[in-house]
């Protein structure tokens, strides 16, 4: 069974996704890691300050409302 090959765009999207998830894990708010806060607080943070989750090396050209929606997915539990 062969592994499906991803296009360059798909690889880039996956890498950006992984970087943003890692960035969300590193954020500390008031001395507590973001991912340890209650879900409602994580979602509020992702909506109101999505720029904190953007890995600084990535050049996102999405409108802010679309990036806010994407940022929320990075703070959701794995099961969601």
C-alpha positions as YAML, in Angstrom:
chain: A
units: angstrom
residues:
- id: 1
  name: UNK
  ca: [0.00, 0.00, 0.00]
- id: 2
  name: UNK
  ca: [1.51, 3.32, -1.03]
- id: 3
  name: UNK
  ca: [1.42, 6.56, 0.90]
- id: 4
  name: UNK
  ca: [-0.59, 9.27, -0.84]
- id: 5
  name: UNK
  ca: [1.57, 12.13, -2.08]
- id: 6
  name: UNK
  ca: [0.59, 15.58, -0.94]
- id: 7
  name: UNK
  ca: [0.83, 18.62, -3.14]
- id: 8
  name: UNK
  ca: [3.10, 21.47, -2.12]
- id: 9
  name: UNK
  ca: [0.06, 23.50, -1.03]
- id: 10
  name: UNK
  ca: [-1.20, 20.63, 1.15]
- id: 11
  name: UNK
  ca: [2.22, 20.19, 2.76]
- id: 12
  name: UNK
  ca: [2.46, 23.94, 3.40]
- id: 13
  name: UNK
  ca: [-1.03, 24.00, 4.95]
- id: 14
  name: UNK
  ca: [-0.21, 21.07, 7.24]
- id: 15
  name: UNK
  ca: [3.06, 22.66, 8.34]
- id: 16
  name: UNK
  ca: [1.30, 25.97, 9.11]
- id: 17
  name: UNK
  ca: [-1.32, 24.03, 11.10]
- id: 18
  name: UNK
  ca: [1.32, 22.23, 13.14]
- id: 19
  name: UNK
  ca: [3.21, 25.47, 13.80]
- id: 20
  name: UNK
  ca: [0.07, 27.25, 14.98]
- id: 21
  name: UNK
  ca: [-0.89, 24.38, 17.29]
- id: 22
  name: UNK
  ca: [2.62, 24.43, 18.75]
- id: 23
  name: UNK
  ca: [2.41, 28.21, 19.18]
- id: 24
  name: UNK
  ca: [-0.90, 27.82, 21.07]
- id: 25
  name: UNK
  ca: [0.75, 25.30, 23.41]
- id: 26
  name: UNK
  ca: [3.53, 27.79, 24.26]
- id: 27
  name: UNK
  ca: [1.28, 30.73, 25.18]
- id: 28
  name: UNK
  ca: [1.18, 31.52, 28.90]
- id: 29
  name: UNK
  ca: [-1.55, 33.79, 30.30]
- id: 30
  name: UNK
  ca: [-1.23, 35.08, 33.85]
- id: 31
  name: UNK
  ca: [1.34, 32.42, 34.66]
- id: 32
  name: UNK
  ca: [-0.78, 29.54, 33.37]
- id: 33
  name: UNK
  ca: [-0.41, 27.79, 30.00]
- id: 34
  name: UNK
  ca: [-3.23, 28.69, 27.60]
- id: 35
  name: UNK
  ca: [-4.11, 25.05, 27.01]
- id: 36
  name: UNK
  ca: [-4.70, 24.51, 30.75]
- id: 37
  name: UNK
  ca: [-7.36, 27.24, 30.93]
- id: 38
  name: UNK
  ca: [-11.07, 26.36, 30.71]
- id: 39
  name: UNK
  ca: [-12.28, 25.90, 27.15]
- id: 40
  name: UNK
  ca: [-14.40, 29.08, 27.14]
- id: 41
  name: UNK
  ca: [-11.36, 31.20, 28.07]
- id: 42
  name: UNK
  ca: [-9.21, 29.57, 25.39]
- id: 43
  name: UNK
  ca: [-11.84, 30.24, 22.73]
- id: 44
  name: UNK
  ca: [-12.27, 33.86, 23.85]
- id: 45
  name: UNK
  ca: [-8.50, 34.36, 23.66]
- id: 46
  name: UNK
  ca: [-8.33, 32.83, 20.17]
- id: 47
  name: UNK
  ca: [-11.12, 35.13, 18.96]
- id: 48
  name: UNK
  ca: [-9.89, 38.36, 20.53]
- id: 49
  name: UNK
  ca: [-6.13, 37.87, 20.10]
- id: 50
  name: UNK
  ca: [-5.61, 35.37, 17.25]
- id: 51
  name: UNK
  ca: [-2.33, 37.07, 16.37]
- id: 52
  name: UNK
  ca: [-0.73, 35.56, 19.46]
- id: 53
  name: UNK
  ca: [-1.30, 32.10, 18.00]
- id: 54
  name: UNK
  ca: [0.13, 32.92, 14.56]
- id: 55
  name: UNK
  ca: [3.68, 31.65, 14.32]
- id: 56
  name: UNK
  ca: [5.65, 34.82, 13.61]
- id: 57
  name: UNK
  ca: [7.43, 33.30, 10.62]
- id: 58
  name: UNK
  ca: [4.23, 32.59, 8.70]
- id: 59
  name: UNK
  ca: [2.72, 35.16, 6.37]
- id: 60
  name: UNK
  ca: [-1.04, 34.71, 6.64]
- id: 61
  name: UNK
  ca: [-3.04, 36.59, 4.04]
- id: 62
  name: UNK
  ca: [-6.45, 35.48, 5.30]
- id: 63
  name: UNK
  ca: [-9.03, 38.04, 6.44]
- id: 64
  name: UNK
  ca: [-8.96, 38.39, 10.23]
- id: 65
  name: UNK
  ca: [-12.41, 36.80, 10.76]
- id: 66
  name: UNK
  ca: [-11.30, 33.67, 8.90]
- id: 67
  name: UNK
  ca: [-8.05, 33.50, 10.89]
- id: 68
  name: UNK
  ca: [-10.02, 33.94, 14.15]
- id: 69
  name: UNK
  ca: [-12.19, 30.95, 13.24]
- id: 70
  name: UNK
  ca: [-9.09, 28.91, 12.43]
- id: 71
  name: UNK
  ca: [-7.35, 30.01, 15.65]
- id: 72
  name: UNK
  ca: [-10.29, 28.69, 17.67]
- id: 73
  name: UNK
  ca: [-9.70, 25.21, 16.23]
- id: 74
  name: UNK
  ca: [-6.14, 25.29, 17.63]
- id: 75
  name: UNK
  ca: [-7.37, 25.68, 21.22]
- id: 76
  name: UNK
  ca: [-10.08, 23.02, 21.07]
- id: 77
  name: UNK
  ca: [-9.47, 19.62, 22.69]
- id: 78
  name: UNK
  ca: [-8.28, 16.85, 20.39]
- id: 79
  name: UNK
  ca: [-11.65, 15.06, 20.72]
- id: 80
  name: UNK
  ca: [-13.59, 18.04, 19.32]
...
